[in-house]
């Protein structure tokens, strides 16, 4: 078997957002993945490996090195690769650029949720945060909501203005103002304490929550969850692992039954026009695997 090596630019040229969300939908019709994470440490450096095996789709191992000291030398602090293996033989099929998989998996996850839950004709989409993920989300949303206006909020107002200009958006000085005018709110921050308040939310809004990934991290408060229909990309990677849901579940602010469905039951992603919906993007190696299979299939077809 010839091993494919797929770099960022070549891989990105072969794929599209609609194709990826279709691939995620197909992947969730297969048996649930076996998932495993391992960490190795040499303070302050880390090696993280996330693996997934889906019967009928294959195996993937995504390895990332986190070397914080690289920034001082102008080098990327995060590097890595993804190895894709055949489901039939276990042979290595491809090595795919880490940043390519991470970009498309993360943004595709939230885009899929928005296609299931959001107002199909939003006038305004708010990006909370000004990092790489927020920029990727603007690109992803535009593939489905081309007529929407994009508004950006960031803690650093000057940088938010630059970011907004770069991405064809406008910036807003006050987060509450941005929330009150948007039909879709996408939050991709490093917040540990909630920054989005339930009292600001309006009927019919949809929130894509990306930022929180540790047990101590949250982006929305209890009231936001209590006023919303709550969904997740995967129960297995969010409920007991990410503070966005783990903390309010532990405190009793919400019950387990309040998290209505994950992507394995897309038919349960229903809303009335005035419902407020939240979907927590937890990522997960199973989504990396689905994304890798899609990338490899498109690469082979070109």
C-alpha positions, 0 to 999 in steps of 0.5 A: 500500500502506498502511503499518502502524505497530505499537506495543509494546502494540498489537502485544503484544496481538495475539500469543502465544508458541505462535503465535510458536514455530510461526512460527519453525518454519515460517520455518526450512522456507524457504530460508536467509536472506541476512543483513547487519549494518552499524555506524556510530559516533560515540563513544560512540554507535552505530547498528546495522542488521541486515537479513535477506531470506528468499525467500517471507517478505520483508525486514526491517531492524532499526535500533538506536541506542545512546546510553549518555549517555541514562541520565544524563537518565533516557532509554532508552539503546537505541532503534530500529525495524524496517522490514518490506518485501514479498517480492513488490514490495519495498514498505514494509509496516510499521514495528514497535516495536524493543522489541516485536520484540526481546523476542519474538524473543529469548525466542521463540528460547529457548522454541522450543529448550526445546520441542524439547529440554527435559523436558516436565514440569519441576519447577523452572526457574532464571533466571540473571540479573535483567534484562529478558530474564530476566523475559521468559523467565519469561513465555514459559516459563509459556506452556508449563510452567505448573506449574513453580516458578521460581527466580532467581539474580543477583549482587546478592542484594538485587535478585534477591530483589526481582526474584523477588518481582515475577515470582512466583519465589523467589531462591537465594543460591548459583548452584550450589544453583539449578543442582542443583535445576533441570531447565531453566536459562536464563542471560541475563547479561553474563558474559565468563568462564563462571559455570555449571560443568559439574561442577554439571550433572545428568542430564536438564537443558536449558540455554538460553544467551542472554547471550553475544553477543560473541566474548569472552563465555561463560556456561558452561565447557568441561566443561559443553559436553563433558558436553552435547549442544550445539545452536544456533539458527543455525550462521551467527550463533554458531560464528564470532561468539560466544565461547560456541562460538567460544572452545572450538572454537578451543582444541579443547575441543570439535569442530565436529561436537560442535555437532549441529544448528541450527533448520534441521534440527529433526528432529536435536534429539533427546535421551535422558531422561538427556542434558544439552542446551545450545542457544545463542541467537545471535539474528540478523536472520533471527529478527527477520524471522520474528518481524516477519512473525508480528506483522504477520500477526496484526495484519492478522488483528485 
